[in-house]
Amino acid sequence: MHGVHWDNNCEYCGIGCTHEYCHDCYAMGRHIKPLIIVTEHEKPPVPTRAWDWNAYLEDWDLDNPIGYGETQQKAVADLLEQLDLPLDTPYKVK
């Protein structure tokens, strides 16, 4: 799957998708834009710990996904899965 970077096409291959990384260029090791993920530890008042952590992109908007999990790592993994990005996608936590 090729991808566009938010509002423009990949500067390397010219193809677009809805992710910050062009999947083909990412696979070739070309860094497009740093992925910044914000995480929060909330501990909502529910009997399960499955939503203790949430993770979202730094420039989050109403139509963007939010990852949830029992741990920070699981929340980030859930977010990457929703973005259709590999779990080894490089990112920075803010």
Secondary structure, DSSP 8 states (H G I E B T S, - for coil): ----BTTB--TTT----SSSS-HHHHHTT---S--EEEEEE---SSS-STTSEEEEETT--TTS--EEESSHHHHHHHHHHHTT--TT---EE-
